[in-house]
Amino acid sequence: MKLRFSPVAAAIGLAAGMVMSSGAFADTIKIAVAGPFTGALTQYGTMVKEGVDTAIEQINASGGVLGKQLEAVSIDDGCEPKQGPVVANRVVNDGIHYVVGHVCSGATIAATDIYNNEGVVMVTPSATSPAVTDGKNYEMIFRTIGRDDQQGPAAAKFIAEKIKPTKVAVLHDKQSYGQGIASAVKKDLEAAGIDVVLFEGINAGDSDYSAVITKLKSAGVDFVYYGGYHPEMGLLLRQGAEQGLKTQFMGPEGVGNPDINAIGGATVEGMLVTLPADFTADASNAAIVKAFKDKGRDPSGAFQLTAYSATKAIADGITGVGKDDPIKVAAYLHANSVKTPIGEISWNKQGDLNDFKFDIFVWHKDGSKSVYK
């Protein structure tokens, strides 16, 4: 049975059989940080954790929330869909009311039913798949990042208007996030009259992509879009160069990870990537950027400031309702906007942002990136 916002639901403790939290009377308010802290995608978890930690440090230094300190509790899901429910059940059993995460779309999709049914507010700063929210009628699930059907069209529009290729290949990793955004790009490219000559999935985790590179060469493609994460993109770039493939590659924020440089080496130079706009360049965020740097953290990655914003949204929600009540906090977020480092944000009925900006960046072999001009 899914919860609904109502005085009755709140009065009976949200739902029969729900694990009640002794933490409601503790000196801290815990926020779970769910994401990959082991495995190939650990750095994405680190980005989110650094955003949450910085937000919590600043909020606590200003007196906390309702006189209580916030406390982050990191829980590893390895970006594995099968671990999503495991982590969600741990959050519920530990009496934690709020989650920043999950990070990867597959794990997020697998966990959301539990959070929504058990009255836990979840705000993902990074899961972009429309399937996280579409048709679910969730009340407790939110994002502080745009969706693939916002990011994909932005990429396709850029490819069609700026690159103007004649033959495009669209690849993906057969997973919720990668295949979803690749499909969105393919759809919009075809609508723009761009010839997509190859649409194909590769197996994430493989070490040899020679077969698909041969197909790219045979098809005579002059542009490749890849939906997925940086380990596979790095190999595609390196192995493509080794086999004489001369074409430009582009991917979503999942490929925009400094670790791709260790995999692809110099071949990453010129890779195009869609990422959240560079919110560190906003003068109003100067103090927040300094807070990151003072702790030796990099605020300029894909998810640090979206994670900071997710944490601030939760804190503002608790302050707004005057109590640690996740049902009321969720209702507050649905009804109000929140000022964050990524702008003043608000959500539609299903918990997606009403507006979010993705920009196009050029990746460089020294690990830096620059806005495409």
C-alpha positions, 0 to 999 in steps of 0.5 A: 500500500502506498502512502498518501499525505493525510492527517490520518496517515500521519496520526497512525504512524504512516502505515501499519507495520512501519519501523518507527524511528527512535532517532526522532528523539535523538540529538541528530537527524540522520541522512543516509547517503546511498551510492557506490562506495566500492566498485568501478563507479566509486568516484560518483559516490564520492562526488555525492558524499562530498556534496552532502558532507559540505552541506551538512558542515555548513548547516551544522555550523549555523546551528543545525536544523531545529536545534539538532545536528545533521549526520550523514550515514554512508551506505554502499550499493555499488551502483548495483540494482540488486543492492538497491532494495537491500540498502533501502531496507537497511535505511528503514530498519535503522529508522532513518527518514531521509536519503540523498541518493541513490546515485545510479538509476538502476539502483535508484529504481530498485529502491524507490518503492520501499522508500515511498511505501515506508515514508522515507524522503529520497532525493537523488542528485544524479539518477536521470532515468525517467523510469525513476518517477514516470507513472509511479505516483510517488509522493516521497521521491525527488531529484535535484538533477534533470532527466534523460529526456531533458539531457538527451534532447540537449545532446541531440540538438547540439549534435544536429546544429553544431556538429552536423554529422552525416552518419551517426552511431548510438551505442549504450551499455544495455542498462537503465541509465545508458540505454534510456539516454541513448534511446532519447538521443537516437529519437531526437537525431532521427527527428532532426533528419540525422542518419543513425546508421547503428544503434547497438548495446555493448556489455558493461565490464567487458575489456575488448570492444574490437567487434563494435569498433569494427562495425563503426569503421565499416559503417563509415560513421563520423560521430559516436554517441555513447550512453553509459559510464566512463569505464566503457567510454574510456576503452572505446576511445582508446581501442578505437584510436588503436584500430584507426577509428577517426571519429568524435565521441560524445556521452552523458554525465556518466562519462564525465569522470576524471578516472576516464583519463587513466583508461583512455589516456590522450584519446579522451582529448576532445570528447564531448559530454553533457553535464549540469551547468557549471554552478561553481561559476555563479558568484553567489556560490563563492562561499560554498565553493570555498567551503569545498576547497577548504576541505580539499574537495572539488566542487566542480564535478557532475554531482557535488552541488546537486548533492549539496542542493539535495541536502539543503532541500531536506534541511529546508523541508524539515525547518519549513514544517517545524518537525522531523516528519518525513511525510510533511517534509515531502508535502512541503517540498511539493508545495514550495521552492528551495534556494540552492546552489543550483538555483531556486528549484521546485518540483512537479507532482511526480518529484522531477525538477520543473527546470534544469540546465545541461551544458555541453563540455569538451573533455581534455587529456589533463582531466580538465573540461571547458564549456563548448564554444 
